[in-house]
Amino acid sequence: MNPLCDDIVVVVVTYNPDEATLIASLNALLSQAGTVVIVDNGSAVEVGIILQKLKPERPDALHFLALKHNFGLGEALNAGIARARTMPVAFVLLMDQDSIPEPGMLNALRSTHSKLHKQGIQIGAVGACYRSNTTDVLSHFTRVTRLGFAKSACDPKTGYVRTDFLISSGSLISLPALDQIGVMDKDLFIDHIDTEWCFRAQSKGFKLYGVCTAVMRHSLGERRIRVWWGRWRTIAFHQPFRYYYMFRNSVLLWQRPYMSAAWKRADKLRILSLLFFFTLFSSNRIANLRMMLKGLKDGFNRRTGKL
């Protein structure tokens, strides 16, 4: 059995969670971390009642913070980070409500961070890879090149690899790093919060690493299909409002100087592809197009916050 990582506070943001998945996630986290903070983002379901069903062996390890409204993912993560700062710990681990760590995930992240720190590397975050609940395929890490996005394979000797992106779920960040880099950009509300933070961290000299020995189960949410679009791709279908945030926040980030030029080029091509694909082939093409165009307009007008 791996030792308990008692210098880590896990921050889990919930919004209308699935009860069984949330309980499975929290039980797995409590078996590996010293403290878990749940921040509920104004759910319609009673998350507090769900938590009463947990009955953990260490009740004092579970903290619940209920926000009155849906303030967005960034604001909720920041609330959890603020709570973690009141505790005698060194790290926060950000987690989604539907991400379930496999045994040893936190220990793998913590030990990798320690190894890199001893090498004198200024670490922004180390992050886990994930298995999709639907395909069981293990995710990869990504670097940005002049030719676009490229997969990065882990070094089999070390079990980790440099990366330009980490999704927020499964990211372990030290509190001193957060002091220098800053917390999440709440004005983005939901999409690209992790992308923005990763490039802000790198612009300040911090490095990001993916840890292939740290694995979690992760739900990718809405319907996904494989299609031929220049090459075989897995396409996720979302509700129209999500495309608003995707498009608006991409445009907002294009205007920020610390976002890399290579990322901006690659993301513009990605946005253009999404615009054509989802207005041509999705069942909600009119609603999707309306939200995408509104997102582009509001992005260029530098509108932030909730739709």
N, C-alpha and C positions, 0 to 999 in steps of 0.2 A: 504493500500500500504506500502511495506517495504521501510525503508529509503535507500537512495543512499549510497553505500559503497565508499566514496570518498578517503579513505586511501588505496585503492586497485588499482593497475595497472594490467589489463588483458593483457597477451601476447598471441596472436593468430598467429600461424605459418601457412602460406598458401603455397600450391604447386598444381597448376592446379586445383583450387577449382571449385565445382559446384556453379554457380552464385546464384541460389535461396536459397540453403542451407546456403551459406556464409552470404547473406544478412539477412536471418532469425536469424542466430547466432549472428551477430553483433548488430542487433536491440535489441535482448534480452539482450545481455551483456551491451549495452549502457543504458538500462533501470535500470540496477542494479549497475554498477560500475562507478567510477569517471572518469577513463581514460582507453582507449583500444588502445594497440599498435599492429598493424598488421605488421608482418615480412614476406615478400614474398621471397620464396626460389628459385628464378629464374624461375618462371612459364612461360609457353608458352602463356598462356592467359594474358590479360592486367588486372591485379587485380586493378590497379589504376583507370581504367575506371569503373569497378564494384563498387568501393567505391564511385565514384561520383554520383551513383544512390541512395545512402543511404539517403542523405539530413537529417542528424540527427539534433535534436533540439539543441544539443550542439556541433557544429562543432569542437571546440577546444579540445573536449574530444577524438577525433580520430586522431591517429598518424600513419603514413605509412612509413615503412622502406623497401626499395626494394634492395635485394641482387642480384648481377649480375649473379650468378650461383647457382646451387643447392649445397650448402655447407653441407647439412645434417641437421637432426632435432636438434641435440645438438648445433651446431653452431648457428642456427637460434634462438633457445630459449635463448641462451646466449646473442645474439645481442639484443633481446627484454628486457632481464633482465638488460643489461647495460643501455638501454634507460630509463628504470624505475628508475634506481639509480640516474638519473639526476633530478628526480621529488621529491617533498616533500610528499612521501608516505611511508607506513610501510610494505606493502605486494605486492607480485606478485601472480597472478592466471594464471596458464598455461592452455591453451585450444587448442584443435584441431580445424581445420577449419570446421569440420562436427559435432561438439558437440554443442548442443543448450540447454542452461540452462533453467530449469523450473522456474516459479516465486518463488522468495525467496531463490534461491540456494546460492547466494553469502552471503546473510545475515546469513543463517544457518551456513555456513563455518566460517564466521567472528565471530559470537557469540560463536560457539563451541571453536574456538581457544582462545577466551578471557576467557571462563570458565576454560579451561585446564590450561592456563597460570596463572590464579589466584590461582590454586591449587599447583603451584610451579613445574609443569611438564615442562621439556625441550622438546619443540615440534619441530619436524623436519618439518612436514606438516600435514594438514588435507585435506581429499579428499572426493569428491562426489561419489555417486553411479550413475549408469546410466541404462536407459532403452534402449534396442536395438530397432532400427527403424523397424526391421523386425519381431521380436517376441513379443515385449512389455514386455519381462521378465526383472525384476529388477536384477542387478548384486549383487554379494556378495563380502565380503572382505575375505582375506586369511591370515592364519598364517602358518609358516613352523614348522612341528613337526618331530620327529624321524621317523615317518611312512610316511612322505611326506607332501603334501599340504592339509590343512584342512580349511573348511569354518568357518568363524567367524560371529556369529549373533549379531546384535546390541542390547544393553541393552535398553529395551523399556522405562525405566525411564529416561535415558539420551539422547538416540538417537544417540549414537556414540559407537565405539568399537576399541580396539587396533588391529592393522594389521601390517603385515610385508611388504606388497606391496601396492603401490598406482600407478595407471596409471598416466602418466604426465597430461593428460587432466582432468581438474577438481581439480588439486592439488593447495592448497593455502599455500604459503611459506612466512615467514617473511624475510625481508632483513637482519636482524641480524643473523638469522639462516643460510642464504646463505653465509654470511661472514665467519661463522665458518665451515660449511660443504663443501662449494665450489659450483661452478655452475655445469652444465651438462658436461659429458665427450664427447666432440665433436669427439674424435677419433673413437667412436663406430658408428658414422654416423647416424644410425637409430634404429635398434632393441636393446632392453635391456637397453636403456638409463635411463629409469625410474627405472628399477630393480637395476642397479648399484648404482644410487643416493640414493635409499632407504636403501640399506645395508651399504653404506658409512655413511649415516646419523646415522644409528643405531650403527655402530661401534664407533661413537664419542659420544654416550650417548643420542642421540635424539630419541624421540618416534614418531610413526606415528599413526594417527587415521582416521578411516573411519566414515563419517557422513551420517547416513541413511535418515536424513531429508533434505539433500542437494541432489537434483536429476537433472540429465540432460539427454537429448536425445542424443544418440551417435551412429553413424554409424560404424558398425564393418567391413565395407569394402567389401572384396571379398566373394565369394560364401562359404556358411557354410551348413553342413549337420549333422544330428545326426546318429551316427553309434554305433554298439556294438563292443567295443575293450577292453575286460575284464570287462567293465561296459558301460553303455550308456554315450557317450561323444558327445560334439558338436565340429566338426572339421572344421577349416577354410582352404580353399584352396587359395593359393597365387600364384603369378607369380614366376617362378624359381629363379629370382635374390633375392627375399626376403628370401628364404631358405639359401642362402649364408650368409647373415647377421645374421640370427638366429643362425646358426650353428657356424660361426666364433666367434660371440660375446659371445656365451655360453662358448666356449673353453677359450676365453680370460678371462672371469670372473672366471672360475674354477681355474685359476692361481693366483687370487688375494686373499691375506690373510684375508681381512675383509669380504669377502663373507662367509656366514655361511656354516659349513660343512653339515648341514642338507639340505640346499638349493642345494649345489653342488650334493649331492647324488640324490635328487629328480629330478634335472634338467638333470643329466646324463641319468636317466631312461626315462625322457620325450624326450630327443634328440634321444635315441635309438628307442623309439616307433615311432617317426616321421620318422626316417630313413626307418624303415621297412614298415610303412603304406603307405607313399607317393611314395615309389619305387615299391610297389606291386599293389596299387589300383588307383593311380592317372593317368589321361590321359597323362600327361607330364612326365612320370616316368623317362625317360632317361635324359631329361634336368634337372629335379629335383635332380636326383642322382648326376649328374655332379656338380651342384651348391653346394649340401650338402657336397660332398667330398672335393671340393675346399675350402669351408668354414672351414671344420675340419682342413685341411692342413694349411691354412693361420692362423687359430687360434693358432695352436701349434707352428707355426713360428712367432707368435706375430705380424702379420701384422694388421695394423689398417687403418682407413680412408675409402675412397670411393672405390668400386670395380673397 
